[in-house]
Amino acid sequence: MSEQSPRVDRSKQALQVYASADEQTRAVIEKELDRVDALDNRQIDLNGRGLNYGIIVTLAFLAACVFLIASGHGAEGTILGVIFIVALMAVFVVSRRG
């Protein structure tokens, strides 16, 4: 026999409470669920926006490095590129730990 996880038990308890609740309590529960759903959707939108901004910044730095190197400023373009790569790696490391 397999045991159910505590999360499944809690979910079943929540459904039982909802099923046995009166109309006013159900309305409050539904309003709270709508609020939580709206917050989740907002968080998803913000995460997507952050990824888009990250791509834009990455491409801008890459273009700046290529422009500097192509225009004869090889040292400056290389230094900017190395600093950017190190900063990008730091962001990935911090986001993996957090």
C-alpha positions as CSV (number, residue, x, y, z in Angstrom):
1,M,0.0,0.0,0.0
2,S,1.2,3.4,-0.9
3,E,0.9,6.3,1.6
4,Q,-0.4,9.6,0.4
5,S,1.7,12.7,0.9
6,P,0.7,15.3,3.4
7,R,0.0,17.7,0.6
8,V,-2.6,15.4,-0.9
9,D,-4.2,15.0,2.5
10,R,-4.3,18.7,3.0
11,S,-5.8,19.2,-0.4
12,K,-8.5,16.7,0.3
13,Q,-9.2,18.4,3.6
14,A,-9.5,21.8,1.9
15,L,-12.0,20.3,-0.6
16,Q,-14.0,18.8,2.2
17,V,-14.2,22.2,4.0
18,Y,-15.2,23.9,0.7
19,A,-17.9,21.3,0.0
20,S,-19.4,21.7,3.5
21,A,-19.2,25.5,3.6
22,D,-22.2,27.8,3.2
23,E,-22.5,30.2,0.2
24,Q,-20.9,33.2,2.0
25,T,-17.9,31.2,3.0
26,R,-17.6,29.7,-0.5
27,A,-17.7,33.3,-2.0
28,V,-14.8,34.3,0.3
29,I,-12.8,31.2,-0.6
30,E,-13.4,31.8,-4.3
31,K,-12.4,35.4,-4.0
32,E,-9.2,34.4,-2.2
33,L,-8.4,31.8,-4.9
34,D,-9.0,34.4,-7.6
35,R,-6.6,36.8,-5.8
36,V,-3.9,34.1,-5.5
37,D,-4.4,33.2,-9.2
38,A,-4.0,36.9,-10.1
39,L,-0.8,37.1,-8.1
40,D,0.6,33.9,-9.7
41,N,-0.2,35.3,-13.2
42,R,1.5,38.6,-12.3
43,Q,4.6,36.8,-11.1
44,I,4.7,34.8,-14.3
45,D,4.4,38.0,-16.3
46,L,7.2,39.7,-14.3
47,N,9.5,36.7,-14.8
48,G,8.9,36.7,-18.5
49,R,9.6,40.5,-18.6
50,G,12.8,40.0,-16.7
51,L,14.0,37.4,-19.2
52,N,13.2,39.7,-22.1
53,Y,15.1,42.5,-20.5
54,G,18.0,40.2,-19.8
55,I,18.2,39.2,-23.4
56,I,18.1,42.8,-24.5
57,V,20.9,43.8,-22.1
58,T,23.0,40.8,-23.2
59,L,22.6,41.6,-26.9
60,A,23.4,45.3,-26.2
61,F,26.6,44.4,-24.4
62,L,27.6,41.9,-27.1
63,A,27.0,44.6,-29.8
64,A,29.0,47.1,-27.8
65,C,31.9,44.7,-27.5
66,V,31.9,43.8,-31.2
67,F,31.6,47.5,-32.1
68,L,34.6,48.5,-29.9
69,I,36.7,45.7,-31.2
70,A,35.8,46.4,-34.9
71,S,36.5,50.1,-34.5
72,G,40.0,49.5,-33.3
73,H,39.5,49.5,-29.6
74,G,40.4,45.9,-29.1
75,A,41.6,46.2,-25.5
76,E,38.5,48.1,-24.3
77,G,36.1,45.8,-26.2
78,T,37.9,42.7,-24.7
79,I,37.9,44.1,-21.2
80,L,34.2,45.0,-21.5
81,G,33.4,41.5,-22.8
82,V,35.3,39.8,-20.1
83,I,33.7,41.9,-17.4
84,F,30.3,41.2,-18.9
85,I,30.8,37.4,-19.1
86,V,32.0,37.3,-15.4
87,A,29.0,39.4,-14.3
88,L,26.6,37.1,-16.3
89,M,28.2,34.0,-14.7
90,A,27.7,35.6,-11.3
91,V,24.1,36.2,-12.0
92,F,23.6,32.5,-13.0
93,V,25.4,31.3,-9.9
94,V,23.4,33.5,-7.5
95,S,20.1,32.6,-9.2
96,R,20.9,28.8,-8.8
97,R,21.6,29.2,-5.1
98,G,18.6,31.4,-4.4
